[in-house]
Amino acid sequence: MVKNILLACVLTAAGGYLLGSILFGVLISKVMYNDDVRNHGSGNAGMTNVLRTYGKLPAVITTIGDVGKSVVAVKLGQFIFDSLLSGTGADFQPLLQPICGAYLAAIFCMLGHSKPVFFGLRGGKGVLVGAGAALATEPIACLVLLVIFLVEVAITHIVSLGSIIIAALYPVLTLCYWLWKGTDAASLVFITVCCVLMGAYVIWLHRSNIQ
């Protein structure tokens, strides 16, 4: 079982990282404008910089791509965990539930997005990747975070502040969600640790905004 868990973690991490390394902001800027969005504005490859540099349509395409790759990574991670950790007996209970693979994939998808192997390790801040992961794993919490984000941006017009707030709230809402679902203790700890790491990483990537 331990061997299978390690294999599942390695495959999930690799898949998540490689998918995260596909930067739609850079691809869109190169295809549509023969340019690199990272040469403008904040220097990031995320949706906000695409919007400020090229406008709404490229930003929408970037959003769909970055959220979509996160959803694919999450589903792939869940499938890997389910395939490698599921038993055959009716009474078999895996140490970690398949949903744990989704959160592990989300972490590495976010890492790939910020440090993409295909684009010189210069990426974005991972907010949309986190949003895609939340949408695929816990749509109720995702909706709550979206409302909070939209209200904050409507009031302050500071996107980075909204990103930091929802990154801080994400682990709390996730913990509440899976407690409500009655998840076993081991999986709950695994999921919570993953979400804390994701939230902390997003906040750390916004450290220049905080300063």
C-alpha positions in Angstrom: 0.0 0.0 0.0 2.8 2.4 0.9 4.5 1.7 -2.5 1.2 2.5 -4.3 0.7 5.7 -2.4 4.2 6.9 -3.3 3.7 5.9 -6.9 0.3 7.7 -7.0 1.9 10.8 -5.5 4.7 10.9 -8.0 2.5 10.4 -11.0 0.0 12.9 -9.8 2.7 15.5 -9.0 4.3 15.0 -12.4 1.0 15.3 -14.3 -0.1 18.3 -12.4 3.2 20.1 -12.9 3.3 19.5 -16.6 -0.3 20.6 -17.1 0.4 23.7 -15.0 3.4 24.6 -17.1 1.1 25.2 -20.1 0.8 29.0 -19.9 -2.3 30.1 -21.9 -1.5 33.8 -21.3 1.9 33.4 -23.1 0.4 31.1 -25.8 -2.4 33.6 -26.6 -0.1 36.6 -26.7 2.3 34.7 -29.1 -0.5 33.4 -31.4 -2.6 36.5 -31.5 0.0 39.3 -31.2 3.4 37.7 -31.9 4.3 38.9 -28.5 5.0 37.7 -24.9 2.7 39.1 -22.2 5.5 38.7 -19.7 7.3 41.6 -21.4 4.6 44.0 -20.3 3.0 45.3 -17.1 3.6 43.2 -14.1 5.7 40.7 -16.1 3.3 37.8 -15.1 1.6 35.4 -17.5 -1.8 35.5 -15.7 -5.2 36.8 -16.8 -4.9 40.2 -15.1 -1.8 41.1 -17.0 -3.3 39.8 -20.2 -6.4 41.9 -19.7 -4.4 45.1 -19.0 -2.1 44.4 -22.0 -4.4 43.1 -24.7 -8.0 43.4 -23.6 -11.0 41.3 -22.8 -11.1 38.6 -25.4 -7.5 37.3 -24.8 -8.2 37.6 -21.0 -11.3 35.4 -21.4 -9.5 32.8 -23.4 -6.6 32.8 -20.9 -9.1 32.4 -18.0 -10.8 29.4 -19.7 -7.4 27.8 -20.5 -5.9 28.3 -17.0 -9.0 27.1 -15.2 -9.5 24.3 -17.6 -5.9 22.9 -17.2 -6.4 22.9 -13.4 -9.7 21.0 -13.7 -8.0 18.4 -16.0 -5.1 18.1 -13.6 -7.4 17.6 -10.6 -9.5 15.0 -12.4 -6.3 13.2 -13.5 -4.9 13.2 -9.9 -8.2 11.8 -8.6 -8.2 9.1 -11.3 -4.6 8.1 -10.5 -5.3 7.8 -6.7 -8.5 5.9 -7.4 -6.7 3.5 -9.8 -3.7 2.8 -7.6 -5.2 2.9 -4.1 -8.6 1.2 -4.5 -8.9 -2.4 -3.3 -11.1 -5.2 -4.4 -12.9 -6.2 -1.2 -16.2 -4.7 -0.2 -14.8 -3.9 3.2 -11.5 -2.4 1.9 -10.9 1.2 3.0 -7.9 3.0 1.4 -5.7 5.0 3.6 -6.3 8.1 1.4 -9.5 8.8 -0.5 -9.2 9.5 -4.3 -10.1 13.1 -3.7 -6.7 13.6 -2.1 -5.1 13.1 -5.5 -7.1 16.1 -6.7 -5.6 18.4 -4.1 -2.1 17.1 -4.6 -2.4 17.7 -8.4 -3.7 21.2 -7.7 -0.6 22.1 -5.7 1.7 21.0 -8.5 -0.4 22.5 -11.2 -0.1 25.8 -9.3 3.7 25.2 -9.1 3.9 24.5 -12.8 1.9 27.7 -13.5 4.2 29.9 -11.5 7.5 28.1 -12.5 6.7 26.5 -15.9 9.2 24.1 -17.3 8.1 25.0 -20.9 8.5 28.8 -20.5 11.8 29.4 -18.6 10.3 29.1 -15.1 8.5 32.5 -15.5 4.8 32.2 -15.1 1.8 33.6 -13.2 0.6 33.7 -9.6 -1.8 30.7 -9.8 -5.1 32.3 -8.7 -7.1 30.9 -11.6 -5.4 27.5 -11.1 -6.6 27.5 -7.6 -10.1 28.6 -8.8 -10.2 25.7 -11.2 -9.2 23.2 -8.5 -11.9 24.6 -6.1 -14.5 24.5 -8.9 -13.7 20.8 -9.7 -13.5 19.6 -6.0 -15.9 21.8 -4.0 -18.1 24.0 -6.2 -20.0 25.4 -3.2 -16.8 26.7 -1.6 -15.7 28.0 -5.0 -19.0 30.0 -5.3 -18.6 31.5 -1.9 -15.0 32.5 -2.7 -16.0 34.0 -6.0 -18.7 36.2 -4.4 -16.2 37.4 -1.8 -13.7 38.2 -4.5 -16.2 40.1 -6.7 -17.5 42.1 -3.7 -13.9 43.0 -2.7 -12.9 44.0 -6.2 -16.1 46.0 -6.7 -15.4 48.0 -3.5 -11.6 48.5 -3.7 -10.8 47.8 -7.4 -7.7 45.9 -6.2 -7.5 42.5 -7.8 -4.4 41.4 -5.9 -6.1 42.1 -2.5 -9.1 39.9 -3.5 -6.7 37.2 -4.5 -4.9 37.3 -1.2 -8.2 37.3 0.8 -9.6 34.2 -1.0 -6.2 32.4 -0.7 -6.4 32.9 3.0 -10.0 31.7 3.2 -9.7 28.8 0.9 -8.2 26.3 3.5 -10.8 27.3 6.0 -13.8 26.8 3.7 -12.3 23.5 2.4 -11.9 22.1 5.9 -15.5 23.0 6.7 -16.7 21.5 3.4 -15.0 18.1 3.9 -15.9 18.0 7.6 -19.5 18.5 6.5 -19.1 15.7 4.0 -17.8 13.3 6.7 -14.4 12.7 5.3 -12.1 10.3 7.2 -9.4 11.8 9.4 -6.4 10.9 7.3 -7.8 12.3 4.1 -9.1 15.4 5.9 -5.6 16.1 7.2 -4.0 15.5 3.8 -6.5 17.8 2.1 -6.2 20.5 4.7 -2.4 20.5 4.4 -2.6 20.7 0.6 -5.0 23.7 0.8 -2.9 25.5 3.4 0.2 25.1 1.1 -1.8 26.3 -1.9 -3.1 29.4 -0.1 0.3 30.2 1.4 1.9 29.9 -2.0 -0.5 32.3 -3.6 0.0 34.8 -0.8 3.8 34.4 -1.1 3.6 35.0 -4.9 1.7 38.3 -4.1 4.4 39.5 -1.7 5.3 42.4 -4.0 1.7 43.5 -3.9 1.6 43.3 -0.2 4.8 45.4 0.1 
